[in-house]
Amino acid sequence: GGGTAGNEVISNIVLTPGLVSNNNNFGEVLPAKLSGYVYEDAGNDGVRNSETPISGVTVTLTGTNDLNQPVSVTTTTNAAGFYEFANLRPGNYTVTETQPATSVEGKDTAGTIGGGTAGNDVISNVVLTPGLNSVENNFGELPKAAINGFVYCDDNNDGIKQGTEAG
């Protein structure tokens, strides 16, 4: 019967009396996922323990899928600091974090499944195959530090600011 195969369609199958057209099949691939966390890395070691999650952080996934189509999607972390990109086609992806204003850069860690290379606020070259679930693509952050003090006239030269000494 012949026919023309396209994306999700086989058309122009010509049947004549008594002809059977076999093997008109549709192959599908299992969707892949990529996920991780944004968290306050108290140990500054790039290892996510039971540390404080950071919610509301924008995370962007870019790359090219197996159909050579560009991909660009964005999500935000939930209350647990978790983000996920689901229903992905196989391909090569990069996940980028928008640096939270409340933190400074910590250690980022690529997941152990799908490879990937961690950089500053980016995990690149994550290769997803059909059905792969690449987890723990994490962005560790550090709380901002502060230094404060006084400039004052140390009237009694003892190195301690008393309430009567002027700034």
C-alpha positions in Angstrom: 0.0 0.0 0.0 3.0 2.4 0.2 2.3 5.5 2.1 4.2 8.6 3.3 5.4 8.8 6.8 5.4 12.2 8.6 5.5 13.3 12.2 2.7 11.4 13.9 1.0 10.6 10.6 1.2 8.1 7.7 -0.7 9.3 4.7 -1.4 8.3 1.1 -1.8 4.6 1.8 -3.3 3.2 -1.3 -5.3 0.0 -0.9 -6.7 -2.1 -3.7 -9.1 -4.9 -3.2 -7.5 -7.7 -1.1 -4.3 -5.7 -0.3 -3.2 -5.6 3.3 -0.9 -2.8 4.4 1.2 -4.0 7.3 3.7 -2.4 9.6 2.3 1.1 9.6 4.0 1.7 13.0 4.5 4.8 15.2 7.7 4.8 17.3 7.6 6.9 20.4 10.4 7.8 22.9 10.0 8.0 26.7 10.1 11.6 28.0 13.1 12.6 30.0 13.4 14.9 33.1 15.9 17.3 34.6 15.6 18.6 38.1 17.5 19.9 41.1 17.5 22.3 44.0 18.6 25.8 45.0 19.7 25.9 48.6 21.8 27.7 51.2 25.0 25.7 51.3 25.9 26.3 54.9 29.0 24.0 54.6 30.1 25.7 51.4 31.0 22.2 50.1 28.6 21.8 47.2 26.8 18.9 49.0 23.0 19.4 49.6 22.2 18.1 53.1 19.3 19.3 55.2 20.2 22.9 54.5 17.8 25.8 54.0 16.0 25.8 50.6 15.7 29.0 48.5 12.3 29.4 46.9 11.2 31.7 44.1 14.5 31.4 42.1 14.3 31.5 38.3 15.9 28.5 36.5 16.1 28.3 32.7 16.6 25.3 30.6 18.0 25.7 27.1 19.4 23.4 24.5 18.6 21.3 21.4 16.5 18.2 21.3 17.0 15.1 19.2 14.8 16.6 16.4 17.4 19.5 16.3 14.8 21.9 17.7 15.9 24.7 20.1 14.4 24.4 23.6 14.1 27.4 26.0 11.8 27.1 29.1 11.8 28.7 32.5 10.5 27.7 35.9 10.9 28.8 39.5 11.9 26.9 42.6 9.1 25.9 45.0 9.1 26.1 48.8 11.6 23.2 49.0 14.0 25.0 46.6 13.1 22.3 44.0 12.8 22.8 40.3 11.9 20.3 37.5 11.7 20.3 33.7 9.6 17.3 32.7 8.4 15.8 29.4 11.7 16.6 27.6 12.8 14.9 24.4 16.3 13.4 24.4 18.9 16.1 23.7 21.7 18.2 25.0 20.7 20.7 27.6 22.0 23.6 29.8 20.3 24.7 33.0 21.0 28.2 34.3 20.1 29.8 37.6 19.3 33.5 38.0 21.4 34.5 41.1 19.1 35.2 44.1 19.5 38.7 45.4 19.6 37.5 49.0 22.7 35.3 48.4 26.2 35.3 46.9 27.6 32.6 44.6 28.3 29.2 46.2 29.2 25.9 44.7 27.0 24.4 41.9 26.9 20.7 41.3 25.9 18.7 38.2 23.7 15.6 38.7 25.3 12.2 38.6 22.9 11.0 35.8 23.2 12.6 32.4 26.7 14.1 32.9 26.9 17.8 32.9 29.6 20.4 33.8 29.0 22.8 36.6 30.1 26.4 36.2 29.0 29.7 37.7 25.2 29.6 38.0 25.1 27.1 35.0 25.2 23.4 34.5 25.9 22.6 30.8 26.2 19.6 28.5 23.6 17.5 30.3 22.8 14.7 27.8 19.3 13.3 28.2 18.4 10.0 26.6 14.9 8.5 26.4 13.3 8.1 29.8 16.4 9.5 31.7 15.7 11.3 35.0 18.7 13.6 35.7 18.4 14.7 39.3 20.4 16.7 41.8 21.5 19.4 39.4 22.0 21.8 42.3 22.9 25.4 42.8 24.4 26.1 46.2 24.3 29.7 47.6 25.9 31.5 50.5 24.3 34.1 52.7 25.6 37.6 52.2 28.0 38.6 54.9 28.2 42.0 56.6 30.8 44.0 58.5 29.8 46.9 60.7 31.3 49.0 63.4 31.7 52.6 64.6 34.1 55.4 64.1 34.2 57.4 67.4 36.2 59.6 69.6 37.7 57.3 72.2 37.9 60.0 75.0 39.5 57.7 77.6 41.7 55.7 75.0 40.4 52.3 76.2 39.3 50.9 72.8 35.7 50.5 73.9 32.9 52.8 72.7 31.0 54.2 75.7 27.6 55.9 75.3 29.2 59.3 76.1 31.8 59.1 73.3 30.8 61.0 70.2 30.7 59.4 66.7 
